[in-house]
């Protein structure tokens, strides 16, 4: 069974008990779409929405121009659940799993290895092109990141963020080669044949791959280098399309049940 088909089976068998009262709905707080949101954040938002959709958990989106400064530690996106605030994709997933009693299968060490590799290659590459690639920074990042702030505060905030990212990515000199290799690994992950019920690849990783490939593809003109690299691997775009079809199918099913 192909992994995407396994996800469809999981979706169809998911319990509706994950749907909560509106007062306890998960609220995803993010930056402004199409105006302010940066590529890494958009990838995580896509991934988080996918994870909630697959597990049939109600949520809504709250777009804020000051989302980063509302976040407990500056990580985006973050969620509000009742009075609780949780930031960062992985802490959110852990919270969701505990709150909604979602069982995580598989080897913990292998899962962590996948997480570390994803962060090292995909996230660092997105951060590099967003903040340290001069063309992207001048034409997109500098204009969008602090678009709601007056001059000179907007420029100061961009400079501070750029400095922090530069410090984090000091050893990113071989980033493009690593990305090409990891895109090939993504193909192996998303097309791997597994037995029914296998936990060879975690649901969270599939959602991450979906979320960030979709984000890169949607920013095809802004991040032309990354987009062109992704387009060299049509099976990854097909994987994203299958995920989109899953969500569309679920929405139709929910509308039918409501009517």
Backbone bond lengths (Angstrom), bond angles and torsions (degrees), N, CA, C in turn:
res aa  C-N    CA-C-N  psi(-1)  N-CA   C-N-CA  omega(-1)  CA-C   N-CA-C  phi
1 X - - - 1.468 - - 1.524 109.48 -
2 X 1.328 117.63 127.40 1.452 121.61 178.09 1.514 109.25 -69.36
3 X 1.321 116.50 147.39 1.461 120.86 -175.20 1.511 112.81 -55.41
4 X 1.327 118.23 -41.97 1.455 119.56 -178.76 1.515 110.75 -62.86
5 X 1.325 117.74 -38.22 1.462 120.80 176.79 1.518 110.97 -65.25
6 X 1.335 116.01 -35.09 1.458 119.65 177.78 1.524 110.61 -64.76
7 X 1.341 116.39 -37.31 1.459 120.05 177.78 1.516 110.39 -65.14
8 X 1.340 117.59 -40.45 1.464 121.14 177.02 1.518 110.40 -59.39
9 X 1.341 116.51 -43.95 1.459 120.45 179.26 1.520 110.60 -62.28
10 X 1.339 116.60 -41.88 1.461 120.61 178.22 1.516 110.34 -61.34
11 X 1.330 116.40 -42.43 1.459 120.90 -178.53 1.519 110.94 -62.77
12 X 1.315 116.85 -44.70 1.458 120.32 -178.67 1.516 112.52 -66.72
13 X 1.332 116.59 -27.78 1.458 120.38 -177.96 1.519 113.44 -95.47
14 X 1.343 117.25 -2.77 1.462 120.00 -177.75 1.512 110.53 -63.95
15 X 1.322 114.46 142.48 1.458 119.61 179.33 1.508 110.75 -77.30
16 X 1.322 117.15 140.32 1.459 121.62 177.48 1.511 111.46 -74.36
17 X 1.327 118.12 -2.26 1.460 121.39 -178.36 1.518 112.12 -67.40
18 X 1.349 117.67 -13.04 1.450 119.91 178.19 1.517 112.73 -74.04
19 X 1.338 117.10 -15.19 1.449 120.35 178.38 1.510 109.01 -74.70
20 X 1.341 116.09 123.73 1.450 121.32 -175.86 1.520 111.34 -109.24
21 X 1.301 115.11 169.57 1.446 122.34 173.81 1.526 109.76 -60.05
22 X 1.351 117.05 149.52 1.464 121.41 -176.47 1.516 112.04 -57.51
23 X 1.338 116.63 -29.42 1.462 119.89 -178.44 1.526 112.46 -69.03
24 X 1.327 117.60 -20.57 1.459 120.84 179.63 1.525 111.54 -114.53
25 X 1.315 116.43 21.36 1.461 120.54 178.79 1.531 109.99 -66.36
26 X 1.316 115.51 142.29 1.458 120.90 175.86 1.530 108.91 -69.50
27 X 1.318 116.39 129.64 1.464 121.61 177.83 1.524 108.37 -112.51
28 X 1.324 116.89 117.40 1.461 121.95 177.10 1.522 108.42 -90.16
29 X 1.322 116.22 117.41 1.466 121.22 178.97 1.528 108.50 -98.96
30 X 1.318 115.95 125.21 1.461 121.05 -175.59 1.525 110.07 -142.25
31 X 1.331 115.35 171.28 1.461 121.25 174.58 1.522 109.87 -72.81
32 X 1.326 116.37 171.73 1.460 121.59 -176.13 1.525 110.91 -69.25
33 X 1.331 116.48 125.89 1.457 121.47 177.34 1.521 110.99 -65.25
34 X 1.340 116.07 143.88 1.464 123.26 173.76 1.528 113.80 63.36
35 X 1.319 117.44 4.24 1.458 120.89 -179.11 1.519 110.57 -127.86
36 X 1.316 115.81 -50.17 1.461 121.51 -167.10 1.515 113.86 -124.64
37 X 1.315 117.64 -28.98 1.464 121.30 -170.55 1.529 110.88 -63.23
38 X 1.320 116.14 135.88 1.458 122.63 178.53 1.530 110.11 -91.66
39 X 1.322 116.31 158.54 1.462 121.95 -175.91 1.527 113.76 -54.05
40 X 1.341 120.76 -49.13 1.469 118.85 -179.25 1.528 112.78 -59.54
41 X 1.335 116.75 -41.62 1.464 119.40 179.68 1.523 110.82 -65.34
42 X 1.333 117.59 -42.87 1.461 120.44 179.96 1.522 110.93 -60.19
43 X 1.340 116.79 -40.28 1.458 119.77 177.53 1.513 112.26 -60.94
44 X 1.333 116.91 -42.63 1.464 120.74 179.23 1.529 111.50 -69.37
45 X 1.326 117.74 -36.82 1.468 120.25 176.84 1.526 109.93 -63.26
46 X 1.328 116.95 -45.99 1.465 120.45 177.02 1.523 111.30 -57.84
47 X 1.334 116.08 -44.26 1.466 120.85 -178.52 1.521 111.43 -65.67
48 X 1.327 116.67 -42.23 1.461 120.56 -179.39 1.518 111.13 -66.07
49 X 1.318 116.83 -43.27 1.465 119.86 177.40 1.529 110.47 -61.29
50 X 1.329 116.26 -39.90 1.460 119.86 178.42 1.525 110.79 -62.19
51 X 1.325 116.57 -42.92 1.465 120.41 -178.93 1.524 111.10 -64.30
52 X 1.313 116.69 -41.50 1.466 120.23 178.53 1.521 110.75 -67.87
53 X 1.333 116.95 -40.21 1.466 120.57 178.72 1.525 110.86 -62.80
54 X 1.321 116.71 -45.45 1.461 120.09 -177.96 1.517 111.84 -62.17
55 X 1.312 116.80 -31.39 1.464 120.98 -179.66 1.525 113.10 -99.26
56 X 1.347 115.80 11.48 1.470 122.54 175.08 1.523 112.12 53.94
57 X 1.313 115.39 48.86 1.465 121.75 178.49 1.522 108.71 -107.38
58 X 1.324 116.47 124.30 1.463 121.19 179.74 1.523 110.88 -65.26
59 X 1.313 115.57 141.43 1.463 120.13 177.20 1.527 108.99 -155.22
60 X 1.311 114.98 166.11 1.460 120.36 170.67 1.523 108.73 -140.97
61 X 1.317 116.06 160.71 1.458 122.79 -177.92 1.524 109.96 -102.43
62 X 1.321 116.16 133.75 1.460 122.26 176.13 1.530 107.52 -122.22
63 X 1.332 116.69 106.27 1.460 121.31 -178.14 1.525 109.90 -90.42
64 X 1.316 115.62 127.66 1.465 121.29 -178.80 1.529 110.14 -133.50
65 X 1.316 116.69 136.78 1.464 120.14 177.76 1.524 111.67 -69.53
66 X 1.327 116.54 -23.62 1.473 120.86 -179.79 1.524 111.73 -109.79
67 X 1.331 117.22 30.09 1.468 121.52 -175.61 1.525 112.21 -57.41
68 X 1.324 117.65 -41.12 1.466 120.32 -177.79 1.522 111.45 -62.50
69 X 1.325 116.87 -34.47 1.464 120.53 -178.87 1.526 111.65 -84.21
70 X 1.329 117.46 -14.24 1.461 121.67 173.67 1.522 111.43 -83.49
71 X 1.342 116.33 -26.41 1.460 121.70 -177.22 1.527 110.68 -62.96
72 X 1.335 117.65 141.95 1.474 120.64 -179.76 1.523 114.10 -55.96
73 X 1.344 117.07 -34.38 1.467 119.71 -178.84 1.522 112.82 -132.48
74 X 1.323 116.81 15.53 1.456 120.60 178.50 1.513 114.91 86.47
75 X 1.343 118.00 -6.46 1.455 120.26 179.33 1.524 110.16 -78.82
76 X 1.334 115.26 143.71 1.454 121.51 177.92 1.515 109.82 -130.57
77 X 1.352 116.37 147.26 1.462 125.21 -4.53 1.524 110.87 -76.00
78 X 1.344 114.98 172.93 1.455 119.48 167.53 1.519 107.93 -131.60
79 X 1.320 116.28 163.52 1.462 119.61 -178.98 1.518 110.38 -119.55
80 X 1.315 114.04 153.12 1.456 122.17 169.05 1.520 107.14 -111.79
81 X 1.316 115.71 129.90 1.464 120.65 176.54 1.518 106.08 -137.51
82 X 1.334 115.42 102.73 1.453 118.64 -170.67 1.515 109.00 65.37
83 X 1.327 116.55 -123.80 1.464 121.09 178.36 1.521 112.61 -97.23
84 X 1.316 116.70 3.78 1.463 120.32 -175.79 1.528 111.33 -93.84
85 X 1.327 115.66 142.56 1.457 123.36 174.36 1.523 108.33 -120.14
86 X 1.328 116.88 126.25 1.466 121.53 179.18 1.516 107.60 -129.97
87 X 1.326 117.39 129.65 1.465 121.17 -175.72 1.521 111.10 -118.22
88 X 1.328 115.28 151.89 1.454 121.35 178.46 1.511 111.47 89.21
89 X 1.323 117.06 138.66 1.466 121.05 -173.97 1.518 112.86 -57.11
90 X 1.334 118.30 -49.96 1.463 120.08 -174.09 1.523 113.08 -70.33
91 X 1.330 119.76 -42.99 1.470 118.47 173.71 1.525 112.39 -60.30
92 X 1.337 116.89 -35.79 1.467 119.97 178.03 1.520 110.47 -65.21
93 X 1.330 116.62 -45.01 1.469 120.24 179.86 1.524 110.74 -60.88
94 X 1.332 117.00 -43.80 1.465 120.21 178.26 1.528 110.58 -61.17
95 X 1.323 117.00 -41.72 1.463 121.06 178.84 1.527 110.54 -63.90
96 X 1.327 116.65 -45.58 1.469 121.16 179.95 1.522 110.37 -61.45
97 X 1.324 116.94 -43.46 1.463 120.55 179.81 1.523 111.37 -59.94
98 X 1.328 116.71 -42.26 1.466 120.73 179.66 1.521 111.57 -71.34
99 X 1.315 116.65 -43.83 1.465 121.31 -174.97 1.526 111.89 -68.21
100 X 1.329 116.43 -37.55 1.460 120.88 -175.68 1.528 112.14 -107.37
101 X 1.326 116.71 12.87 1.469 122.59 173.69 1.531 111.73 56.33
102 X 1.321 115.95 48.81 1.459 121.83 177.99 1.526 108.48 -93.22
103 X 1.304 115.97 123.85 1.460 121.16 -178.67 1.523 110.31 -82.83
104 X 1.309 116.41 127.55 1.462 122.03 177.87 1.515 108.23 -100.96
105 X 1.325 115.95 117.00 1.454 120.80 -179.40 1.522 110.11 -95.31
106 X 1.316 114.86 162.54 1.455 119.10 174.18 1.512 113.40 107.34
107 X 1.311 114.02 171.86 1.458 122.87 -179.03 1.523 109.84 -77.45
108 X 1.326 116.84 124.60 1.456 120.91 -177.58 1.515 113.21 -63.03
109 X 1.329 117.20 -39.27 1.465 120.28 -178.81 1.525 111.30 -68.93
110 X 1.338 116.31 -38.14 1.465 119.67 177.89 1.525 110.42 -66.82
111 X 1.315 115.54 -40.06 1.468 120.62 177.94 1.519 110.19 -61.08
112 X 1.329 117.20 -44.17 1.458 120.90 179.80 1.523 111.12 -65.24
113 X 1.320 116.63 -35.81 1.464 119.98 178.26 1.523 110.85 -63.71
114 X 1.343 116.22 -41.61 1.463 120.49 176.70 1.524 110.54 -62.13
115 X 1.321 116.35 -42.59 1.469 121.35 -179.78 1.526 110.40 -61.20
116 X 1.328 115.93 -48.52 1.463 120.76 -177.69 1.527 111.30 -61.77
117 X 1.338 115.91 -41.58 1.460 119.90 -179.45 1.524 110.85 -67.36
118 X 1.323 116.42 -41.35 1.462 120.37 179.06 1.525 110.45 -61.27
119 X 1.322 115.99 -46.65 1.463 119.75 179.75 1.524 111.43 -62.92
120 X 1.319 115.95 -41.69 1.460 120.90 -176.23 1.524 111.55 -65.55
121 X 1.322 116.58 -40.20 1.460 119.74 -173.96 1.528 112.00 -94.30
122 X 1.322 116.94 -60.97 1.463 120.25 -172.43 1.524 111.79 -70.98
123 X 1.326 116.89 -53.65 1.464 119.80 -175.59 1.524 111.02 -64.80
124 X 1.323 117.15 -44.22 1.464 119.47 179.82 1.527 111.53 -63.16
125 X 1.332 116.98 -37.09 1.466 119.97 178.11 1.521 111.05 -66.68
126 X 1.320 116.74 -42.60 1.468 120.16 177.19 1.528 110.97 -61.84
127 X 1.323 116.05 -43.00 1.464 119.68 178.56 1.528 111.22 -64.05
128 X 1.323 115.97 -40.29 1.467 119.55 -179.85 1.525 111.14 -60.14
129 X 1.331 116.52 -51.03 1.463 118.94 -177.47 1.527 112.05 -69.46
130 X 1.319 117.61 -28.44 1.461 120.62 179.10 1.519 111.81 -71.92
131 X 1.332 116.54 -42.36 1.466 120.23 -169.59 1.520 115.38 -111.37
132 X 1.320 118.29 -25.81 1.464 120.10 -172.81 1.522 113.97 -114.60
133 X 1.313 117.79 -12.37 1.459 120.47 172.65 1.529 107.99 -81.19
134 X 1.325 117.44 115.78 1.474 121.43 -170.26 1.524 112.38 -58.78
135 X 1.310 117.77 -42.77 1.458 120.72 -177.21 1.524 111.22 -63.73
136 X 1.332 116.62 -47.75 1.466 120.55 179.49 1.522 111.13 -65.54
137 X 1.318 116.25 -41.31 1.467 120.04 -179.24 1.526 111.26 -62.55
138 X 1.331 116.99 -46.59 1.467 120.51 -176.56 1.527 112.45 -69.26
139 X 1.338 116.63 -38.37 1.461 120.01 -173.89 1.529 113.75 -88.97
140 X 1.332 116.64 -20.02 1.471 118.24 -174.14 1.520 112.99 -131.36
141 X 1.330 116.49 -61.13 1.465 120.58 -170.80 1.519 112.36 -60.00
142 X 1.315 117.01 -50.55 1.467 121.58 -175.73 1.524 111.78 -62.28
143 X 1.331 115.59 -31.32 1.463 120.43 -178.98 1.524 111.30 -79.77
144 X 1.333 116.57 -38.56 1.466 120.80 -170.49 1.523 114.53 -90.68
145 X 1.324 117.88 -37.96 1.464 121.39 -167.60 1.522 112.86 -56.16
146 X 1.315 117.97 -51.57 1.470 121.76 -178.18 1.524 110.32 -115.70
147 X 1.330 115.58 44.13 1.461 120.75 -173.13 1.526 113.09 -63.73
148 X 1.326 117.14 -22.39 1.468 120.01 -177.78 1.528 112.74 -92.05
149 X 1.328 116.35 -1.99 1.466 120.13 -176.21 1.533 110.62 -99.49
150 X 1.338 117.84 145.66 1.468 120.97 179.93 1.531 111.27 -74.89
151 X 1.322 115.70 158.92 1.460 121.19 172.40 1.531 108.46 -73.57
152 X 1.326 120.88 139.59 1.473 127.35 5.34 1.529 113.46 -95.47
153 X 1.353 117.08 6.76 1.468 119.50 -177.51 1.519 111.16 -58.87
154 X 1.332 117.75 -38.54 1.465 119.84 -178.96 1.528 111.34 -60.15
155 X 1.325 116.88 -42.47 1.469 120.17 179.45 1.525 112.11 -69.52
156 X 1.319 116.25 -36.59 1.467 120.19 179.13 1.524 110.74 -65.00
157 X 1.336 116.91 -44.65 1.464 121.03 179.71 1.524 111.12 -62.69
158 X 1.329 116.95 -41.03 1.465 120.45 177.54 1.525 111.13 -63.47
159 X 1.321 116.55 -42.66 1.466 120.44 -179.50 1.523 111.19 -63.77
160 X 1.336 116.99 -42.81 1.462 120.54 179.53 1.525 111.17 -63.51
161 X 1.327 116.71 -42.98 1.467 120.44 179.65 1.528 110.08 -65.62
162 X 1.309 116.59 -43.31 1.463 120.79 179.49 1.525 110.97 -60.75
163 X 1.318 116.88 -40.28 1.465 121.29 178.78 1.524 110.98 -63.37
164 X 1.340 116.64 -42.70 1.466 120.40 179.31 1.525 111.54 -63.27
165 X 1.336 116.59 -42.96 1.463 120.74 -179.70 1.525 110.47 -66.63
166 X 1.325 117.12 -40.10 1.470 120.73 178.93 1.525 110.81 -60.86
167 X 1.324 116.49 -39.33 1.468 120.04 178.34 1.523 110.64 -66.44
168 X 1.325 116.97 -40.27 1.467 121.14 -179.12 1.522 111.52 -66.82
169 X 1.324 117.42 -34.70 1.466 121.17 -172.00 1.525 112.67 -103.31
170 X 1.293 117.57 34.09 1.465 120.65 -177.15 1.522 112.94 -61.24
171 X 1.335 117.96 -27.99 1.468 121.07 -176.18 1.523 111.66 -107.47
172 X 1.340 117.34 31.33 1.464 120.81 -175.53 1.527 112.26 -95.84
173 X 1.301 118.85 25.45 1.461 121.90 -174.13 1.521 113.09 -65.28
174 X 1.329 117.95 -27.01 1.466 121.25 -177.39 1.522 111.02 -107.56
175 X 1.328 116.35 29.53 1.451 121.02 -172.19 1.509 114.64 -63.38
176 X 1.346 118.37 -40.49 1.457 120.03 -175.93 1.520 111.59 -66.78
177 X 1.335 117.57 -42.54 1.463 119.95 177.35 1.520 111.07 -62.65
178 X 1.336 116.51 -40.44 1.463 120.18 178.90 1.517 110.70 -63.85
179 X 1.332 117.26 -38.55 1.460 120.65 179.87 1.519 111.02 -64.95
180 X 1.323 117.43 -43.72 1.458 120.45 178.72 1.525 111.10 -59.44
181 X 1.322 116.39 -42.81 1.464 120.41 178.82 1.527 110.76 -65.34
182 X 1.342 116.69 -39.73 1.458 119.15 -177.08 1.518 111.48 -73.20
183 X 1.330 118.43 -31.88 1.461 120.05 175.21 1.527 110.14 -60.88
184 X 1.321 116.45 -38.15 1.463 119.96 175.72 1.526 110.90 -65.51
185 X 1.331 116.59 -37.45 1.464 120.40 176.41 1.522 110.48 -65.45
186 X 1.331 117.56 -37.53 1.460 121.03 176.92 1.523 111.19 -58.68
187 X 1.322 115.85 -40.65 1.462 119.96 179.13 1.519 110.09 -61.75
188 X 1.325 116.71 -43.06 1.466 119.78 178.91 1.525 110.70 -63.47
189 X 1.337 116.21 -39.07 1.461 120.25 -178.74 1.517 111.32 -66.94
190 X 1.332 117.03 -46.52 1.464 120.54 -173.62 1.519 113.31 -79.39
191 X 1.326 118.06 -14.06 1.460 120.25 -179.98 1.521 112.68 -113.05
192 X 1.331 116.34 3.78 1.462 120.43 -176.92 1.525 110.92 -62.82
193 X 1.314 116.11 135.97 1.456 120.82 175.94 1.526 108.93 -83.31
194 X 1.315 116.61 126.81 1.455 120.27 -179.10 1.511 109.72 -131.86
195 X 1.301 115.75 154.64 1.449 120.31 174.73 1.513 109.48 -75.05
196 X 1.316 116.00 154.75 1.454 120.61 179.69 1.524 109.57 -58.03
197 X 1.326 114.93 132.15 1.458 119.94 179.16 1.511 113.26 85.34
198 X 1.339 117.85 -0.81 1.459 119.70 179.79 1.515 110.46 -67.25
199 X 1.320 116.03 148.62 1.465 120.87 179.14 1.528 109.79 -116.63
200 X 1.338 116.09 32.04 1.460 119.79 -176.94 1.520 111.75 -60.54
201 X 1.325 116.68 -34.30 1.459 121.22 178.94 1.515 108.38 -128.40
202 X 1.313 116.95 128.53 1.458 120.17 -175.96 1.516 110.82 -73.37
203 X 1.317 114.63 151.06 1.459 121.02 177.08 1.523 110.84 -60.29
204 X 1.339 116.36 -36.63 1.463 120.07 179.76 1.526 111.54 -61.76
205 X 1.336 117.16 -40.19 1.458 120.40 -179.56 1.522 110.83 -67.02
206 X 1.327 117.13 -40.81 1.458 120.20 176.97 1.522 110.86 -60.28
207 X 1.326 116.31 -41.49 1.467 120.57 178.65 1.526 110.95 -65.54
208 X 1.328 116.92 -38.59 1.466 120.42 177.78 1.526 111.29 -63.67
209 X 1.318 116.29 -45.66 1.460 119.93 178.91 1.522 109.76 -60.16
210 X 1.327 116.13 -47.93 1.462 120.60 177.62 1.526 110.97 -56.57
211 X 1.329 116.33 -51.09 1.455 121.13 -173.22 1.513 113.63 -62.01
212 X 1.324 116.38 -43.35 1.465 118.98 -174.87 1.524 112.46 -82.09
213 X 1.327 118.26 -34.03 1.466 119.33 174.73 1.524 109.66 -65.28
214 X 1.329 117.03 -40.88 1.465 120.57 177.01 1.526 110.69 -62.00
215 X 1.328 117.17 -41.90 1.465 121.03 -179.35 1.530 111.14 -64.31
216 X 1.322 116.87 -45.85 1.468 120.40 178.88 1.522 110.30 -60.82
217 X 1.323 116.42 -42.08 1.457 120.70 -178.66 1.525 111.73 -66.79
218 X 1.331 117.11 -33.62 1.464 120.37 -179.44 1.526 112.14 -75.69
219 X 1.333 116.61 -19.32 1.464 122.22 176.95 1.529 109.89 -104.11
220 X 1.337 116.79 39.30 1.457 120.30 -170.58 1.527 113.76 -62.01
221 X 1.324 118.10 -31.80 1.462 119.98 -179.03 1.524 111.60 -84.63
222 X 1.325 116.15 -36.74 1.464 120.02 -179.50 1.524 111.39 -71.51
223 X 1.331 116.12 -42.64 1.471 121.76 -179.39 1.527 108.60 -112.62
224 X 1.308 115.82 63.47 1.460 120.84 -172.05 1.527 112.03 -61.88
225 X 1.315 117.38 -39.00 1.465 120.52 -179.21 1.525 110.51 -61.92
226 X 1.332 116.82 -48.84 1.464 120.61 179.98 1.520 111.04 -65.43
227 X 1.325 116.60 -43.88 1.458 120.66 -178.69 1.522 111.35 -60.96
228 X 1.317 117.33 -42.76 1.465 120.64 179.44 1.522 111.37 -64.75
229 X 1.334 117.01 -35.41 1.462 119.99 177.69 1.521 110.67 -65.60
230 X 1.333 116.52 -43.23 1.463 120.67 -179.96 1.527 110.72 -64.63
231 X 1.329 116.70 -39.01 1.465 120.63 -177.88 1.520 112.54 -65.97
232 X 1.320 117.25 -15.32 1.460 120.17 175.87 1.528 111.66 -73.02
233 X 1.339 116.25 -9.22 1.462 121.20 -178.12 1.532 108.85 -124.22
234 X 1.349 117.57 79.70 1.470 121.64 -175.47 1.525 113.48 -57.23
235 X 1.326 117.39 -28.90 1.468 119.22 -178.17 1.523 111.57 -64.36
236 X 1.341 117.78 -28.88 1.465 120.32 176.79 1.523 110.61 -68.80
237 X 1.328 116.82 -40.33 1.461 120.34 177.39 1.527 110.48 -67.77
238 X 1.329 116.97 -35.15 1.466 120.38 175.51 1.525 110.25 -64.42
239 X 1.321 116.42 -39.09 1.465 121.15 177.72 1.520 110.43 -60.55
240 X 1.338 117.08 -43.97 1.465 121.29 177.62 1.523 110.17 -61.25
241 X 1.335 117.04 -42.87 1.457 120.75 179.34 1.517 112.64 -61.68
242 X 1.337 117.05 -37.66 1.464 120.41 178.64 1.523 110.86 -66.84
243 X 1.329 116.26 -38.55 1.464 119.14 176.71 1.521 110.60 -63.11
244 X 1.331 116.90 -42.26 1.462 120.77 178.49 1.524 110.23 -59.84
245 X 1.320 116.50 -40.48 1.463 120.65 179.68 1.524 111.35 -64.20
246 X 1.332 116.42 -36.10 1.464 120.68 177.94 1.520 110.33 -61.10
247 X 1.332 117.17 -46.81 1.460 120.52 -177.98 1.522 111.16 -66.31
248 X 1.341 116.45 -39.25 1.460 120.60 179.01 1.521 110.07 -63.44
249 X 1.328 115.83 -40.37 1.461 120.85 178.25 1.523 110.79 -62.46
250 X 1.331 116.26 -42.40 1.461 119.72 -179.35 1.523 111.15 -65.29
251 X 1.334 117.55 -42.47 1.456 121.15 -179.84 1.521 111.20 -61.87
252 X 1.335 116.05 -41.10 1.460 119.66 177.79 1.521 110.77 -63.93
253 X 1.332 116.18 -40.11 1.458 120.79 179.54 1.520 110.93 -63.96
254 X 1.341 116.85 -42.51 1.457 120.66 179.60 1.520 111.59 -65.54
255 X 1.346 117.14 -39.59 1.454 120.57 177.91 1.518 110.88 -64.55
256 X 1.333 115.99 -38.95 1.463 120.64 178.96 1.524 110.87 -64.95
257 X 1.353 116.11 -41.72 1.460 120.01 179.86 1.525 111.22 -67.06
258 X 1.357 116.13 -34.99 1.463 120.23 179.15 1.521 111.12 -67.37
259 X 1.338 114.92 -41.01 1.467 119.66 179.75 1.529 110.14 -76.87
